[in-house]
């Protein structure tokens, strides 16, 4: 995930194949989360926990840069969970409104 973040922030130049491998890794993690959240509102139990906070915060950069609208459409459970988390007033007060990308960085 770090090569993707570093490239997205403009901190370093990353070879295309390294960047694509990082994106592939992020997408595989998101798929696992999507499967886990198929019948749940939060990662653990019925309420927001520290697990949700940590996981959602770690995915902010990915949702803003490489998880485009087409990919999100195929991962409805994790996308709804992410939107639910970052839309909570406590998130918004600390992080502002999170705008997800429509098209992925290349």
Phi and psi restraints in degrees (range 20) as a CNS / XPLOR table:
assign (resid 1 and name C) (resid 2 and name N)
       (resid 2 and name CA) (resid 2 and name C) 1.0 -60.3 20.0 2
assign (resid 2 and name N) (resid 2 and name CA)
       (resid 2 and name C) (resid 3 and name N) 1.0 -42.2 20.0 2
assign (resid 2 and name C) (resid 3 and name N)
       (resid 3 and name CA) (resid 3 and name C) 1.0 -59.5 20.0 2
assign (resid 3 and name N) (resid 3 and name CA)
       (resid 3 and name C) (resid 4 and name N) 1.0 -36.6 20.0 2
assign (resid 3 and name C) (resid 4 and name N)
       (resid 4 and name CA) (resid 4 and name C) 1.0 -66.7 20.0 2
assign (resid 4 and name N) (resid 4 and name CA)
       (resid 4 and name C) (resid 5 and name N) 1.0 -45.9 20.0 2
assign (resid 4 and name C) (resid 5 and name N)
       (resid 5 and name CA) (resid 5 and name C) 1.0 -64.2 20.0 2
assign (resid 5 and name N) (resid 5 and name CA)
       (resid 5 and name C) (resid 6 and name N) 1.0 -46.7 20.0 2
assign (resid 5 and name C) (resid 6 and name N)
       (resid 6 and name CA) (resid 6 and name C) 1.0 -61.4 20.0 2
assign (resid 6 and name N) (resid 6 and name CA)
       (resid 6 and name C) (resid 7 and name N) 1.0 -41.0 20.0 2
assign (resid 6 and name C) (resid 7 and name N)
       (resid 7 and name CA) (resid 7 and name C) 1.0 -68.5 20.0 2
assign (resid 7 and name N) (resid 7 and name CA)
       (resid 7 and name C) (resid 8 and name N) 1.0 -42.0 20.0 2
assign (resid 7 and name C) (resid 8 and name N)
       (resid 8 and name CA) (resid 8 and name C) 1.0 -63.4 20.0 2
assign (resid 8 and name N) (resid 8 and name CA)
       (resid 8 and name C) (resid 9 and name N) 1.0 -34.4 20.0 2
assign (resid 8 and name C) (resid 9 and name N)
       (resid 9 and name CA) (resid 9 and name C) 1.0 -82.2 20.0 2
assign (resid 9 and name N) (resid 9 and name CA)
       (resid 9 and name C) (resid 10 and name N) 1.0 -5.8 20.0 2
assign (resid 9 and name C) (resid 10 and name N)
       (resid 10 and name CA) (resid 10 and name C) 1.0 74.5 20.0 2
assign (resid 10 and name N) (resid 10 and name CA)
       (resid 10 and name C) (resid 11 and name N) 1.0 20.4 20.0 2
assign (resid 10 and name C) (resid 11 and name N)
       (resid 11 and name CA) (resid 11 and name C) 1.0 -79.3 20.0 2
assign (resid 11 and name N) (resid 11 and name CA)
       (resid 11 and name C) (resid 12 and name N) 1.0 -26.2 20.0 2
assign (resid 11 and name C) (resid 12 and name N)
       (resid 12 and name CA) (resid 12 and name C) 1.0 -156.7 20.0 2
assign (resid 12 and name N) (resid 12 and name CA)
       (resid 12 and name C) (resid 13 and name N) 1.0 160.8 20.0 2
assign (resid 12 and name C) (resid 13 and name N)
       (resid 13 and name CA) (resid 13 and name C) 1.0 -92.4 20.0 2
assign (resid 13 and name N) (resid 13 and name CA)
       (resid 13 and name C) (resid 14 and name N) 1.0 129.6 20.0 2
assign (resid 13 and name C) (resid 14 and name N)
       (resid 14 and name CA) (resid 14 and name C) 1.0 -118.6 20.0 2
assign (resid 14 and name N) (resid 14 and name CA)
       (resid 14 and name C) (resid 15 and name N) 1.0 135.5 20.0 2
assign (resid 14 and name C) (resid 15 and name N)
       (resid 15 and name CA) (resid 15 and name C) 1.0 -60.2 20.0 2
assign (resid 15 and name N) (resid 15 and name CA)
       (resid 15 and name C) (resid 16 and name N) 1.0 145.3 20.0 2
assign (resid 15 and name C) (resid 16 and name N)
       (resid 16 and name CA) (resid 16 and name C) 1.0 -55.4 20.0 2
assign (resid 16 and name N) (resid 16 and name CA)
       (resid 16 and name C) (resid 17 and name N) 1.0 -42.1 20.0 2
assign (resid 16 and name C) (resid 17 and name N)
       (resid 17 and name CA) (resid 17 and name C) 1.0 -69.0 20.0 2
assign (resid 17 and name N) (resid 17 and name CA)
       (resid 17 and name C) (resid 18 and name N) 1.0 -32.5 20.0 2
assign (resid 17 and name C) (resid 18 and name N)
       (resid 18 and name CA) (resid 18 and name C) 1.0 -69.8 20.0 2
assign (resid 18 and name N) (resid 18 and name CA)
       (resid 18 and name C) (resid 19 and name N) 1.0 -42.5 20.0 2
assign (resid 18 and name C) (resid 19 and name N)
       (resid 19 and name CA) (resid 19 and name C) 1.0 -61.3 20.0 2
assign (resid 19 and name N) (resid 19 and name CA)
       (resid 19 and name C) (resid 20 and name N) 1.0 -48.0 20.0 2
assign (resid 19 and name C) (resid 20 and name N)
       (resid 20 and name CA) (resid 20 and name C) 1.0 -63.7 20.0 2
assign (resid 20 and name N) (resid 20 and name CA)
       (resid 20 and name C) (resid 21 and name N) 1.0 -36.8 20.0 2
assign (resid 20 and name C) (resid 21 and name N)
       (resid 21 and name CA) (resid 21 and name C) 1.0 -64.2 20.0 2
assign (resid 21 and name N) (resid 21 and name CA)
       (resid 21 and name C) (resid 22 and name N) 1.0 -39.6 20.0 2
assign (resid 21 and name C) (resid 22 and name N)
       (resid 22 and name CA) (resid 22 and name C) 1.0 -64.5 20.0 2
assign (resid 22 and name N) (resid 22 and name CA)
       (resid 22 and name C) (resid 23 and name N) 1.0 -42.7 20.0 2
assign (resid 22 and name C) (resid 23 and name N)
       (resid 23 and name CA) (resid 23 and name C) 1.0 -63.2 20.0 2
assign (resid 23 and name N) (resid 23 and name CA)
       (resid 23 and name C) (resid 24 and name N) 1.0 -42.5 20.0 2
assign (resid 23 and name C) (resid 24 and name N)
       (resid 24 and name CA) (resid 24 and name C) 1.0 -60.6 20.0 2
assign (resid 24 and name N) (resid 24 and name CA)
       (resid 24 and name C) (resid 25 and name N) 1.0 -40.9 20.0 2
assign (resid 24 and name C) (resid 25 and name N)
       (resid 25 and name CA) (resid 25 and name C) 1.0 -64.1 20.0 2
assign (resid 25 and name N) (resid 25 and name CA)
       (resid 25 and name C) (resid 26 and name N) 1.0 -45.5 20.0 2
assign (resid 25 and name C) (resid 26 and name N)
       (resid 26 and name CA) (resid 26 and name C) 1.0 -60.2 20.0 2
assign (resid 26 and name N) (resid 26 and name CA)
       (resid 26 and name C) (resid 27 and name N) 1.0 -44.4 20.0 2
assign (resid 26 and name C) (resid 27 and name N)
       (resid 27 and name CA) (resid 27 and name C) 1.0 -64.9 20.0 2
assign (resid 27 and name N) (resid 27 and name CA)
       (resid 27 and name C) (resid 28 and name N) 1.0 -34.2 20.0 2
assign (resid 27 and name C) (resid 28 and name N)
       (resid 28 and name CA) (resid 28 and name C) 1.0 -68.7 20.0 2
assign (resid 28 and name N) (resid 28 and name CA)
       (resid 28 and name C) (resid 29 and name N) 1.0 -37.1 20.0 2
assign (resid 28 and name C) (resid 29 and name N)
       (resid 29 and name CA) (resid 29 and name C) 1.0 -66.3 20.0 2
assign (resid 29 and name N) (resid 29 and name CA)
       (resid 29 and name C) (resid 30 and name N) 1.0 -42.6 20.0 2
assign (resid 29 and name C) (resid 30 and name N)
       (resid 30 and name CA) (resid 30 and name C) 1.0 -63.9 20.0 2
assign (resid 30 and name N) (resid 30 and name CA)
       (resid 30 and name C) (resid 31 and name N) 1.0 -36.9 20.0 2
assign (resid 30 and name C) (resid 31 and name N)
       (resid 31 and name CA) (resid 31 and name C) 1.0 -63.2 20.0 2
assign (resid 31 and name N) (resid 31 and name CA)
       (resid 31 and name C) (resid 32 and name N) 1.0 -42.3 20.0 2
assign (resid 31 and name C) (resid 32 and name N)
       (resid 32 and name CA) (resid 32 and name C) 1.0 -60.7 20.0 2
assign (resid 32 and name N) (resid 32 and name CA)
       (resid 32 and name C) (resid 33 and name N) 1.0 -45.3 20.0 2
assign (resid 32 and name C) (resid 33 and name N)
       (resid 33 and name CA) (resid 33 and name C) 1.0 -62.6 20.0 2
assign (resid 33 and name N) (resid 33 and name CA)
       (resid 33 and name C) (resid 34 and name N) 1.0 -40.4 20.0 2
assign (resid 33 and name C) (resid 34 and name N)
       (resid 34 and name CA) (resid 34 and name C) 1.0 -59.8 20.0 2
assign (resid 34 and name N) (resid 34 and name CA)
       (resid 34 and name C) (resid 35 and name N) 1.0 -44.7 20.0 2
assign (resid 34 and name C) (resid 35 and name N)
       (resid 35 and name CA) (resid 35 and name C) 1.0 -63.5 20.0 2
assign (resid 35 and name N) (resid 35 and name CA)
       (resid 35 and name C) (resid 36 and name N) 1.0 -41.3 20.0 2
assign (resid 35 and name C) (resid 36 and name N)
       (resid 36 and name CA) (resid 36 and name C) 1.0 -64.1 20.0 2
assign (resid 36 and name N) (resid 36 and name CA)
       (resid 36 and name C) (resid 37 and name N) 1.0 -36.0 20.0 2
assign (resid 36 and name C) (resid 37 and name N)
       (resid 37 and name CA) (resid 37 and name C) 1.0 -90.0 20.0 2
assign (resid 37 and name N) (resid 37 and name CA)
       (resid 37 and name C) (resid 38 and name N) 1.0 8.8 20.0 2
assign (resid 37 and name C) (resid 38 and name N)
       (resid 38 and name CA) (resid 38 and name C) 1.0 -54.1 20.0 2
assign (resid 38 and name N) (resid 38 and name CA)
       (resid 38 and name C) (resid 39 and name N) 1.0 -36.9 20.0 2
assign (resid 38 and name C) (resid 39 and name N)
       (resid 39 and name CA) (resid 39 and name C) 1.0 -123.8 20.0 2
assign (resid 39 and name N) (resid 39 and name CA)
       (resid 39 and name C) (resid 40 and name N) 1.0 22.9 20.0 2
assign (resid 39 and name C) (resid 40 and name N)
       (resid 40 and name CA) (resid 40 and name C) 1.0 -130.8 20.0 2
assign (resid 40 and name N) (resid 40 and name CA)
       (resid 40 and name C) (resid 41 and name N) 1.0 156.4 20.0 2
assign (resid 40 and name C) (resid 41 and name N)
       (resid 41 and name CA) (resid 41 and name C) 1.0 -95.6 20.0 2
assign (resid 41 and name N) (resid 41 and name CA)
       (resid 41 and name C) (resid 42 and name N) 1.0 -27.7 20.0 2
assign (resid 41 and name C) (resid 42 and name N)
       (resid 42 and name CA) (resid 42 and name C) 1.0 -137.1 20.0 2
assign (resid 42 and name N) (resid 42 and name CA)
       (resid 42 and name C) (resid 43 and name N) 1.0 166.0 20.0 2
assign (resid 42 and name C) (resid 43 and name N)
       (resid 43 and name CA) (resid 43 and name C) 1.0 -62.8 20.0 2
assign (resid 43 and name N) (resid 43 and name CA)
       (resid 43 and name C) (resid 44 and name N) 1.0 -41.0 20.0 2
assign (resid 43 and name C) (resid 44 and name N)
       (resid 44 and name CA) (resid 44 and name C) 1.0 -130.8 20.0 2
assign (resid 44 and name N) (resid 44 and name CA)
       (resid 44 and name C) (resid 45 and name N) 1.0 111.0 20.0 2
assign (resid 44 and name C) (resid 45 and name N)
       (resid 45 and name CA) (resid 45 and name C) 1.0 79.1 20.0 2
assign (resid 45 and name N) (resid 45 and name CA)
       (resid 45 and name C) (resid 46 and name N) 1.0 -161.8 20.0 2
assign (resid 45 and name C) (resid 46 and name N)
       (resid 46 and name CA) (resid 46 and name C) 1.0 -100.9 20.0 2
assign (resid 46 and name N) (resid 46 and name CA)
       (resid 46 and name C) (resid 47 and name N) 1.0 0.3 20.0 2
assign (resid 46 and name C) (resid 47 and name N)
       (resid 47 and name CA) (resid 47 and name C) 1.0 -128.8 20.0 2
assign (resid 47 and name N) (resid 47 and name CA)
       (resid 47 and name C) (resid 48 and name N) 1.0 161.2 20.0 2
assign (resid 47 and name C) (resid 48 and name N)
       (resid 48 and name CA) (resid 48 and name C) 1.0 -61.8 20.0 2
assign (resid 48 and name N) (resid 48 and name CA)
       (resid 48 and name C) (resid 49 and name N) 1.0 133.8 20.0 2
assign (resid 48 and name C) (resid 49 and name N)
       (resid 49 and name CA) (resid 49 and name C) 1.0 -128.0 20.0 2
assign (resid 49 and name N) (resid 49 and name CA)
       (resid 49 and name C) (resid 50 and name N) 1.0 174.8 20.0 2
assign (resid 49 and name C) (resid 50 and name N)
       (resid 50 and name CA) (resid 50 and name C) 1.0 -59.4 20.0 2
assign (resid 50 and name N) (resid 50 and name CA)
       (resid 50 and name C) (resid 51 and name N) 1.0 -29.8 20.0 2
assign (resid 50 and name C) (resid 51 and name N)
       (resid 51 and name CA) (resid 51 and name C) 1.0 -60.7 20.0 2
assign (resid 51 and name N) (resid 51 and name CA)
       (resid 51 and name C) (resid 52 and name N) 1.0 -42.2 20.0 2
assign (resid 51 and name C) (resid 52 and name N)
       (resid 52 and name CA) (resid 52 and name C) 1.0 -66.4 20.0 2
assign (resid 52 and name N) (resid 52 and name CA)
       (resid 52 and name C) (resid 53 and name N) 1.0 -42.5 20.0 2
assign (resid 52 and name C) (resid 53 and name N)
       (resid 53 and name CA) (resid 53 and name C) 1.0 -61.8 20.0 2
assign (resid 53 and name N) (resid 53 and name CA)
       (resid 53 and name C) (resid 54 and name N) 1.0 -48.7 20.0 2
assign (resid 53 and name C) (resid 54 and name N)
       (resid 54 and name CA) (resid 54 and name C) 1.0 -65.3 20.0 2
assign (resid 54 and name N) (resid 54 and name CA)
       (resid 54 and name C) (resid 55 and name N) 1.0 -46.8 20.0 2
assign (resid 54 and name C) (resid 55 and name N)
       (resid 55 and name CA) (resid 55 and name C) 1.0 -65.0 20.0 2
assign (resid 55 and name N) (resid 55 and name CA)
       (resid 55 and name C) (resid 56 and name N) 1.0 -45.0 20.0 2
assign (resid 55 and name C) (resid 56 and name N)
       (resid 56 and name CA) (resid 56 and name C) 1.0 -64.0 20.0 2
assign (resid 56 and name N) (resid 56 and name CA)
       (resid 56 and name C) (resid 57 and name N) 1.0 -43.7 20.0 2
assign (resid 56 and name C) (resid 57 and name N)
       (resid 57 and name CA) (resid 57 and name C) 1.0 -63.7 20.0 2
assign (resid 57 and name N) (resid 57 and name CA)
       (resid 57 and name C) (resid 58 and name N) 1.0 -35.5 20.0 2
assign (resid 57 and name C) (resid 58 and name N)
       (resid 58 and name CA) (resid 58 and name C) 1.0 -72.4 20.0 2
assign (resid 58 and name N) (resid 58 and name CA)
       (resid 58 and name C) (resid 59 and name N) 1.0 -17.5 20.0 2
assign (resid 58 and name C) (resid 59 and name N)
       (resid 59 and name CA) (resid 59 and name C) 1.0 -98.6 20.0 2
assign (resid 59 and name N) (resid 59 and name CA)
       (resid 59 and name C) (resid 60 and name N) 1.0 -4.0 20.0 2
assign (resid 59 and name C) (resid 60 and name N)
       (resid 60 and name CA) (resid 60 and name C) 1.0 -56.2 20.0 2
assign (resid 60 and name N) (resid 60 and name CA)
       (resid 60 and name C) (resid 61 and name N) 1.0 -51.6 20.0 2
assign (resid 60 and name C) (resid 61 and name N)
       (resid 61 and name CA) (resid 61 and name C) 1.0 -60.7 20.0 2
assign (resid 61 and name N) (resid 61 and name CA)
       (resid 61 and name C) (resid 62 and name N) 1.0 -39.3 20.0 2
assign (resid 61 and name C) (resid 62 and name N)
       (resid 62 and name CA) (resid 62 and name C) 1.0 -64.0 20.0 2
assign (resid 62 and name N) (resid 62 and name CA)
       (resid 62 and name C) (resid 63 and name N) 1.0 -43.1 20.0 2
assign (resid 62 and name C) (resid 63 and name N)
       (resid 63 and name CA) (resid 63 and name C) 1.0 -67.5 20.0 2
assign (resid 63 and name N) (resid 63 and name CA)
       (resid 63 and name C) (resid 64 and name N) 1.0 -27.2 20.0 2
assign (resid 63 and name C) (resid 64 and name N)
       (resid 64 and name CA) (resid 64 and name C) 1.0 -84.3 20.0 2
assign (resid 64 and name N) (resid 64 and name CA)
       (resid 64 and name C) (resid 65 and name N) 1.0 -14.6 20.0 2
assign (resid 64 and name C) (resid 65 and name N)
       (resid 65 and name CA) (resid 65 and name C) 1.0 -127.1 20.0 2
assign (resid 65 and name N) (resid 65 and name CA)
       (resid 65 and name C) (resid 66 and name N) 1.0 -46.5 20.0 2
assign (resid 65 and name C) (resid 66 and name N)
       (resid 66 and name CA) (resid 66 and name C) 1.0 -120.9 20.0 2
assign (resid 66 and name N) (resid 66 and name CA)
       (resid 66 and name C) (resid 67 and name N) 1.0 -14.2 20.0 2
assign (resid 66 and name C) (resid 67 and name N)
       (resid 67 and name CA) (resid 67 and name C) 1.0 -95.3 20.0 2
assign (resid 67 and name N) (resid 67 and name CA)
       (resid 67 and name C) (resid 68 and name N) 1.0 85.3 20.0 2
assign (resid 67 and name C) (resid 68 and name N)
       (resid 68 and name CA) (resid 68 and name C) 1.0 -75.3 20.0 2
assign (resid 68 and name N) (resid 68 and name CA)
       (resid 68 and name C) (resid 69 and name N) 1.0 175.5 20.0 2
assign (resid 68 and name C) (resid 69 and name N)
       (resid 69 and name CA) (resid 69 and name C) 1.0 -58.1 20.0 2
assign (resid 69 and name N) (resid 69 and name CA)
       (resid 69 and name C) (resid 70 and name N) 1.0 -39.9 20.0 2
assign (resid 69 and name C) (resid 70 and name N)
       (resid 70 and name CA) (resid 70 and name C) 1.0 -63.3 20.0 2
assign (resid 70 and name N) (resid 70 and name CA)
       (resid 70 and name C) (resid 71 and name N) 1.0 -44.4 20.0 2
assign (resid 70 and name C) (resid 71 and name N)
       (resid 71 and name CA) (resid 71 and name C) 1.0 -65.4 20.0 2
assign (resid 71 and name N) (resid 71 and name CA)
       (resid 71 and name C) (resid 72 and name N) 1.0 -44.7 20.0 2
assign (resid 71 and name C) (resid 72 and name N)
       (resid 72 and name CA) (resid 72 and name C) 1.0 -61.4 20.0 2
assign (resid 72 and name N) (resid 72 and name CA)
       (resid 72 and name C) (resid 73 and name N) 1.0 -33.9 20.0 2
assign (resid 72 and name C) (resid 73 and name N)
       (resid 73 and name CA) (resid 73 and name C) 1.0 -61.1 20.0 2
assign (resid 73 and name N) (resid 73 and name CA)
       (resid 73 and name C) (resid 74 and name N) 1.0 -35.3 20.0 2
assign (resid 73 and name C) (resid 74 and name N)
       (resid 74 and name CA) (resid 74 and name C) 1.0 -81.8 20.0 2
assign (resid 74 and name N) (resid 74 and name CA)
       (resid 74 and name C) (resid 75 and name N) 1.0 -6.1 20.0 2
assign (resid 74 and name C) (resid 75 and name N)
       (resid 75 and name CA) (resid 75 and name C) 1.0 -125.8 20.0 2
assign (resid 75 and name N) (resid 75 and name CA)
       (resid 75 and name C) (resid 76 and name N) 1.0 63.4 20.0 2
assign (resid 75 and name C) (resid 76 and name N)
       (resid 76 and name CA) (resid 76 and name C) 1.0 -66.8 20.0 2
assign (resid 76 and name N) (resid 76 and name CA)
       (resid 76 and name C) (resid 77 and name N) 1.0 -34.5 20.0 2
assign (resid 76 and name C) (resid 77 and name N)
       (resid 77 and name CA) (resid 77 and name C) 1.0 -69.0 20.0 2
assign (resid 77 and name N) (resid 77 and name CA)
       (resid 77 and name C) (resid 78 and name N) 1.0 -46.9 20.0 2
assign (resid 77 and name C) (resid 78 and name N)
       (resid 78 and name CA) (resid 78 and name C) 1.0 -70.7 20.0 2
assign (resid 78 and name N) (resid 78 and name CA)
       (resid 78 and name C) (resid 79 and name N) 1.0 -33.3 20.0 2
assign (resid 78 and name C) (resid 79 and name N)
       (resid 79 and name CA) (resid 79 and name C) 1.0 -68.8 20.0 2
assign (resid 79 and name N) (resid 79 and name CA)
       (resid 79 and name C) (resid 80 and name N) 1.0 -42.4 20.0 2
assign (resid 79 and name C) (resid 80 and name N)
       (resid 80 and name CA) (resid 80 and name C) 1.0 -63.1 20.0 2
assign (resid 80 and name N) (resid 80 and name CA)
       (resid 80 and name C) (resid 81 and name N) 1.0 -42.5 20.0 2
assign (resid 80 and name C) (resid 81 and name N)
       (resid 81 and name CA) (resid 81 and name C) 1.0 -61.5 20.0 2
assign (resid 81 and name N) (resid 81 and name CA)
       (resid 81 and name C) (resid 82 and name N) 1.0 -46.1 20.0 2
assign (resid 81 and name C) (resid 82 and name N)
       (resid 82 and name CA) (resid 82 and name C) 1.0 -60.9 20.0 2
assign (resid 82 and name N) (resid 82 and name CA)
       (resid 82 and name C) (resid 83 and name N) 1.0 -47.4 20.0 2
assign (resid 82 and name C) (resid 83 and name N)
       (resid 83 and name CA) (resid 83 and name C) 1.0 -62.0 20.0 2
assign (resid 83 and name N) (resid 83 and name CA)
       (resid 83 and name C) (resid 84 and name N) 1.0 -38.6 20.0 2
assign (resid 83 and name C) (resid 84 and name N)
       (resid 84 and name CA) (resid 84 and name C) 1.0 -62.2 20.0 2
assign (resid 84 and name N) (resid 84 and name CA)
       (resid 84 and name C) (resid 85 and name N) 1.0 -46.4 20.0 2
assign (resid 84 and name C) (resid 85 and name N)
       (resid 85 and name CA) (resid 85 and name C) 1.0 -64.4 20.0 2
assign (resid 85 and name N) (resid 85 and name CA)
       (resid 85 and name C) (resid 86 and name N) 1.0 -54.9 20.0 2
assign (resid 85 and name C) (resid 86 and name N)
       (resid 86 and name CA) (resid 86 and name C) 1.0 -73.4 20.0 2
assign (resid 86 and name N) (resid 86 and name CA)
       (resid 86 and name C) (resid 87 and name N) 1.0 -11.5 20.0 2
assign (resid 86 and name C) (resid 87 and name N)
       (resid 87 and name CA) (resid 87 and name C) 1.0 -88.0 20.0 2
assign (resid 87 and name N) (resid 87 and name CA)
       (resid 87 and name C) (resid 88 and name N) 1.0 -9.0 20.0 2
assign (resid 87 and name C) (resid 88 and name N)
       (resid 88 and name CA) (resid 88 and name C) 1.0 -65.9 20.0 2
assign (resid 88 and name N) (resid 88 and name CA)
       (resid 88 and name C) (resid 89 and name N) 1.0 141.7 20.0 2
assign (resid 88 and name C) (resid 89 and name N)
       (resid 89 and name CA) (resid 89 and name C) 1.0 -52.5 20.0 2
assign (resid 89 and name N) (resid 89 and name CA)
       (resid 89 and name C) (resid 90 and name N) 1.0 -37.6 20.0 2
assign (resid 89 and name C) (resid 90 and name N)
       (resid 90 and name CA) (resid 90 and name C) 1.0 -65.7 20.0 2
assign (resid 90 and name N) (resid 90 and name CA)
       (resid 90 and name C) (resid 91 and name N) 1.0 -35.8 20.0 2
assign (resid 90 and name C) (resid 91 and name N)
       (resid 91 and name CA) (resid 91 and name C) 1.0 -67.8 20.0 2
assign (resid 91 and name N) (resid 91 and name CA)
       (resid 91 and name C) (resid 92 and name N) 1.0 -48.4 20.0 2
assign (resid 91 and name C) (resid 92 and name N)
       (resid 92 and name CA) (resid 92 and name C) 1.0 -61.4 20.0 2
assign (resid 92 and name N) (resid 92 and name CA)
       (resid 92 and name C) (resid 93 and name N) 1.0 -40.9 20.0 2
assign (resid 92 and name C) (resid 93 and name N)
       (resid 93 and name CA) (resid 93 and name C) 1.0 -60.6 20.0 2
assign (resid 93 and name N) (resid 93 and name CA)
       (resid 93 and name C) (resid 94 and name N) 1.0 -35.6 20.0 2
assign (resid 93 and name C) (resid 94 and name N)
       (resid 94 and name CA) (resid 94 and name C) 1.0 -93.0 20.0 2
assign (resid 94 and name N) (resid 94 and name CA)
       (resid 94 and name C) (resid 95 and name N) 1.0 -33.6 20.0 2
assign (resid 94 and name C) (resid 95 and name N)
       (resid 95 and name CA) (resid 95 and name C) 1.0 -113.8 20.0 2
assign (resid 95 and name N) (resid 95 and name CA)
       (resid 95 and name C) (resid 96 and name N) 1.0 -11.3 20.0 2
assign (resid 95 and name C) (resid 96 and name N)
       (resid 96 and name CA) (resid 96 and name C) 1.0 79.6 20.0 2
assign (resid 96 and name N) (resid 96 and name CA)
       (resid 96 and name C) (resid 97 and name N) 1.0 -172.4 20.0 2
assign (resid 96 and name C) (resid 97 and name N)
       (resid 97 and name CA) (resid 97 and name C) 1.0 -83.8 20.0 2
assign (resid 97 and name N) (resid 97 and name CA)
       (resid 97 and name C) (resid 98 and name N) 1.0 132.3 20.0 2
assign (resid 97 and name C) (resid 98 and name N)
       (resid 98 and name CA) (resid 98 and name C) 1.0 -92.8 20.0 2
assign (resid 98 and name N) (resid 98 and name CA)
       (resid 98 and name C) (resid 99 and name N) 1.0 120.9 20.0 2
assign (resid 98 and name C) (resid 99 and name N)
       (resid 99 and name CA) (resid 99 and name C) 1.0 -101.9 20.0 2
assign (resid 99 and name N) (resid 99 and name CA)
       (resid 99 and name C) (resid 100 and name N) 1.0 122.3 20.0 2
assign (resid 99 and name C) (resid 100 and name N)
       (resid 100 and name CA) (resid 100 and name C) 1.0 -86.1 20.0 2
assign (resid 100 and name N) (resid 100 and name CA)
       (resid 100 and name C) (resid 101 and name N) 1.0 148.9 20.0 2
assign (resid 100 and name C) (resid 101 and name N)
       (resid 101 and name CA) (resid 101 and name C) 1.0 -73.3 20.0 2
assign (resid 101 and name N) (resid 101 and name CA)
       (resid 101 and name C) (resid 102 and name N) 1.0 148.4 20.0 2
assign (resid 101 and name C) (resid 102 and name N)
       (resid 102 and name CA) (resid 102 and name C) 1.0 -91.0 20.0 2
assign (resid 102 and name N) (resid 102 and name CA)
       (resid 102 and name C) (resid 103 and name N) 1.0 -33.6 20.0 2
assign (resid 102 and name C) (resid 103 and name N)
       (resid 103 and name CA) (resid 103 and name C) 1.0 -131.1 20.0 2
assign (resid 103 and name N) (resid 103 and name CA)
       (resid 103 and name C) (resid 104 and name N) 1.0 139.0 20.0 2
assign (resid 103 and name C) (resid 104 and name N)
       (resid 104 and name CA) (resid 104 and name C) 1.0 -75.1 20.0 2
assign (resid 104 and name N) (resid 104 and name CA)
       (resid 104 and name C) (resid 105 and name N) 1.0 148.4 20.0 2
assign (resid 104 and name C) (resid 105 and name N)
       (resid 105 and name CA) (resid 105 and name C) 1.0 -63.5 20.0 2
assign (resid 105 and name N) (resid 105 and name CA)
       (resid 105 and name C) (resid 106 and name N) 1.0 148.5 20.0 2
